[in-house]
């Protein structure tokens, strides 16, 4: 079933409801996903600053597939990027340290 997720609170409700419907304890899901129970609780409570990669691991553990509904105009660009990948980021220039400035 599709469930729209428009906020971290929506995702939290989805995670908690799925966990509870499977009769799983929070700490059991956390352990099997190799995550902390506090982290899982944070996700369930809609905390906005959780690490996305860890959220994906939690969703996978619960059998939740994350799917994005993108505009059809973006499909060609998505296919190109999947084929070629992204260019590596340019290195940032380090700021000069006061003691190292040359006059």
C-alpha positions as CSV (number, residue, x, y, z in Angstrom):
1,X,0.0,0.0,0.0
2,X,1.2,3.5,-0.8
3,X,1.5,6.0,2.0
4,X,2.4,9.6,1.3
5,X,5.4,10.9,3.3
6,X,5.6,14.6,3.4
7,X,7.3,15.1,6.7
8,X,9.6,13.4,9.2
9,X,6.5,12.9,11.4
10,X,4.8,11.0,8.5
11,X,7.7,8.7,8.2
12,X,7.8,8.2,12.0
13,X,4.2,7.2,12.0
14,X,4.8,4.8,9.1
15,X,7.8,3.2,10.9
16,X,6.1,2.8,14.2
17,X,2.9,1.4,12.7
18,X,4.8,-1.1,10.7
19,X,6.9,-2.2,13.7
20,X,3.9,-2.5,15.9
21,X,1.8,-4.4,13.3
22,X,4.6,-6.9,13.1
23,X,4.6,-7.1,16.9
24,X,8.3,-6.1,17.1
25,X,9.8,-4.4,20.1
26,X,11.7,-1.2,19.3
27,X,15.0,-2.6,20.7
28,X,14.7,-5.8,18.7
29,X,14.3,-3.9,15.4
30,X,17.1,-1.6,16.4
31,X,19.4,-4.6,17.1
32,X,18.6,-6.5,14.0
33,X,19.2,-3.4,11.9
34,X,22.4,-2.7,13.8
35,X,21.1,0.6,15.0
36,X,20.5,2.1,18.5
37,X,17.1,2.0,20.1
38,X,17.4,5.8,20.7
39,X,17.9,6.3,17.0
40,X,14.8,4.2,16.1
41,X,12.8,6.1,18.7
42,X,14.0,9.4,17.2
43,X,12.8,8.3,13.8
44,X,9.5,7.2,15.1
45,X,9.1,10.6,16.8
46,X,9.8,12.4,13.6
47,X,13.2,13.9,14.5
48,X,14.3,15.9,11.4
49,X,18.1,15.5,11.8
50,X,18.6,11.7,11.7
51,X,21.1,10.3,9.3
52,X,19.4,9.3,6.0
53,X,21.6,6.2,5.4
54,X,20.6,4.8,8.8
55,X,16.9,5.5,8.1
56,X,17.2,3.5,4.9
57,X,18.7,0.6,6.8
58,X,15.8,0.8,9.3
59,X,13.2,0.9,6.5
60,X,14.8,-2.1,4.8
61,X,14.7,-4.0,8.1
62,X,11.0,-3.4,8.4
63,X,10.3,-4.3,4.8
64,X,9.4,-0.7,3.8
65,X,10.4,0.3,0.3
66,X,11.1,4.0,-0.3
67,X,10.0,5.1,-3.8
68,X,10.1,8.6,-5.2
69,X,7.5,9.9,-7.6
70,X,9.5,12.2,-9.9
71,X,8.3,14.3,-12.8
72,X,8.6,12.5,-16.1
73,X,10.7,15.4,-17.5
74,X,13.5,14.3,-15.1
75,X,13.7,10.7,-16.3
76,X,16.2,11.2,-19.1
77,X,18.6,13.1,-16.7
78,X,18.2,10.4,-14.1
79,X,19.1,7.7,-16.6
80,X,22.2,9.7,-17.8
81,X,23.4,10.2,-14.2
82,X,22.8,6.5,-13.3
83,X,25.0,5.6,-16.3
84,X,27.8,8.1,-15.8
85,X,27.6,8.9,-12.2
86,X,28.3,12.3,-10.7
87,X,31.6,14.1,-11.2
88,X,33.7,14.2,-8.1
89,X,33.3,17.3,-6.0
90,X,36.0,19.9,-6.4
91,X,38.2,20.3,-3.4
92,X,37.5,23.3,-1.3
93,X,40.3,25.8,-0.9
94,X,41.4,25.9,2.7
95,X,41.2,29.3,4.4
96,X,44.5,30.9,5.2
97,X,45.5,30.7,8.8
98,X,46.5,34.1,10.2
99,X,50.0,33.0,11.1
100,X,50.7,31.5,7.6
101,X,50.0,34.6,5.6
102,X,52.8,35.9,3.5
103,X,53.1,39.6,2.8
